[in-house]
Amino acid sequence: MLGGIIVGLIAGAIAGWIMRGEGYGCLWNIVLGLLGGTVGGWIFEKLDITWQGTVGSIGTAVIGAVVLIWLYRQLTGNK
């Protein structure tokens, strides 16, 4: 569980930096990273792509979190 939170924190922070130049704060980075891991895992499953290890988990979560941020911005009109 602690490992998942740490991966979520790292992934959320990276996604925040990619999409806006900074993170969203510790709690939101964790939430974003954990949700991003789920979304990224679903996307990669559909594309039949697998990443192994901690780096793979972080990469999957980052991609999923970036997709979530992009979708949020499209639905709300926020840039």
Secondary structure, DSSP 8 states (H G I E B T S, - for coil): -HHHHHHHHHHHHHHHHHHHSS---HHHHHHHHHHHHHHHHHHHHHHT----HHHHHHHHHHHHHHHHHHHHHHHH---
